[in-house]
Amino acid sequence: LESISSFLYPDDSTDEGKRLRLKQEYFLVSAGVQSVIRSFERLDLPLTSFPDKAALHINDTHPALVIPELMRILMDEKGLGWEEAWDVTQSSVSYTNHTTLSEALESWPVDMVRSLLPRIFMIIEEINERFCQDLWRTYPGDFDRIADLAIVADGQVKMAHLSIVGSHSVNGVAKLHTEILKKREMKRFYDTFPERFNNKTNGITHRRWLMHANKPLTSAITEAIGDSWIEQPKRLEDLLNKQEDHAFLDRLHDIKQENKQNLVDWVQETQGIAVDPASIFDVHIKRLHGYKRQLLNALHIMHLYNEIKSDPTLDIVPRTFFFGAKAASSYHFAKKVIQLINRIAHVVNNDRDVKDKIKVVFLPNYSVSIAERVIPASNVSEQISTASKEASGTGNMKFMMNGALTVGTMDGANVEIHDLVGDDNIYTFGMSSEEVLEYYRNGSYSSREIYENDSRVRHTLDQLVHYSPFSKGETDFQEIYDALLTYNDEFFVLKDFASYLFTQQKVSRDFLNQREWNKKSLINIAKSGKFSSDRTIQEYATDIWQIQRTRMLK
Ligand SMILES: *Cc1c(COP(=O)(O)O)cnc(C)c1O
């Protein structure tokens, strides 16, 4: 019994773990819905006005059981009929989709839902039955389409389907992501319910990620443009007038150096690694996942190491690569990538030939507290997901707001950052989402072809499995090698390698011109106001929840 509240994110690779997770989801959903109804009943209004007074927003599919749970309470406890209850439910519930990765879309085995939640399962079956009948009337005889859209199919309950059918609004979290939902991943739902789909680009709280995490920058901004940006973050654009103000650009530079020095001191104290505060601070912090391509960054560092070893006099702009990443408990491959990054750090940081040119720091136990230390000290923000895979990203916005320049693919909200700052103030590279999706459709990608034609790729990959400083003659990294070659590199790491390398060389050259770099940094800060979560929440309030702004009582 205790385990319901003892394990956050139980390992769902076993049936037992999966069952615990389903129990947790239902427990939290039921408590939440009951609490909302209790508050509503204090207003002494008919249940038909519930949607005017309450909005139930399902943030991803984890709380999707609010749909059958609200139906259950309205019918079994409050005596409403199906049609009335369904109208109330659908008008109250809205859904945000956060991913199109198929392995991340929740589904529960029918047997598990039926045995654990029998009444809830009956209601889900009835929702499915009525939905399929409606589809049959619109698309008579189109069995393929109906099977594709069904909520219950192949012995599974599909929670994203339940969420779309039971909601009046379905939104993606960045423009590109919403377009991919409408045109590809959820095309058939969009064809059926076009009016439900809308975009709400994610945001971050500028109070935490700027005012709290970067106090020196906060003061400099307010001294330059006043404090109206605090309540109206778009006003950060007033900073654009400072582009030619050398004294202000120098101040931005000094603040970045102060933040870098603080990070250097902390890394020395906690990790025992000496970092050069004049080097480029290149930062890749986020959950560890194949699609986020920490491996592309790692292979790039291995390549740089090889270049320095083959010519120790090589003149390269000093860089420190910071990583922070946690892996889900049963994600074996992700842990291998963490092991590889730590191995690279060990090799690079202890080699006399490379020591002062490149350095690698893996920060363990990545968290918000660590992000708050690292982001204000960063020069380069690594946002290098396989195009089409990162729904939005929010790390990208935190870095931009702190004056780091993005090295990124045209994915998620990176696309909107690019639209705001323009080509000169972001480093984009790699395949487009259209190219990626086309390769998945036609299956014509061959990672082995790239391995055979690019000697840099061949050399670094061989170092994973042949005798090398990185493998030390062991087979620790065989699975990484196999994922990239035997299993044809699902995330196009090798395909984007050359383009990434080329872009990183441009970053190094540009960093040498500090005045120009600081100006790019200023433009990023100035344009970041759009990504305040105040804007995002206002959009949800107006477009989805239909609630008005009100003054807080002091
Ligand atoms: C912002 C944040 C994330 C999300 O980062 P992405 O780069 O958008 O994946 C994850 N973990 C922590 C601790 C964060 O602060």
The ligand as an SDF file (V2000), in Angstrom:
LIG
                    3D

 15 15  0  0  0  0  0  0  0  0999 V2000
   14.8550   22.8580  -17.9930 C   0  0  0  0  0  0  0  0  0  0  0  0
   15.2060   21.5520  -17.4350 C   0  0  0  0  0  0  0  0  0  0  0  0
   14.9980   20.3830  -18.1900 C   0  0  0  0  0  0  0  0  0  0  0  0
   14.4730   20.4150  -19.6090 C   0  0  0  0  0  0  0  0  0  0  0  0
   15.5900   20.6480  -20.4560 O   0  0  0  0  0  0  0  0  0  0  0  0
   15.5210   20.3990  -22.0370 P   0  0  0  0  0  0  0  0  0  0  0  0
   16.8540   20.9010  -22.5230 O   0  0  0  0  0  0  0  0  0  0  0  0
   14.4000   21.2470  -22.5540 O   0  0  0  0  0  0  0  0  0  0  0  0
   15.3310   18.9480  -22.2500 O   0  0  0  0  0  0  0  0  0  0  0  0
   15.3230   19.1610  -17.6430 C   0  0  0  0  0  0  0  0  0  0  0  0
   15.8480   19.0730  -16.3810 N   0  0  0  0  0  0  0  0  0  0  0  0
   16.0800   20.1730  -15.6400 C   0  0  0  0  0  0  0  0  0  0  0  0
   16.6780   19.9990  -14.2740 C   0  0  0  0  0  0  0  0  0  0  0  0
   15.7770   21.4470  -16.1290 C   0  0  0  0  0  0  0  0  0  0  0  0
   16.0120   22.5340  -15.3740 O   0  0  0  0  0  0  0  0  0  0  0  0
  1  2  1  0
  2  3  1  0
  2 14  2  0
  3  4  1  0
  3 10  2  0
  4  5  1  0
  5  6  1  0
  6  7  2  0
  6  8  1  0
  6  9  1  0
 10 11  1  0
 11 12  2  0
 12 13  1  0
 12 14  1  0
 14 15  1  0
M  END
$$$$
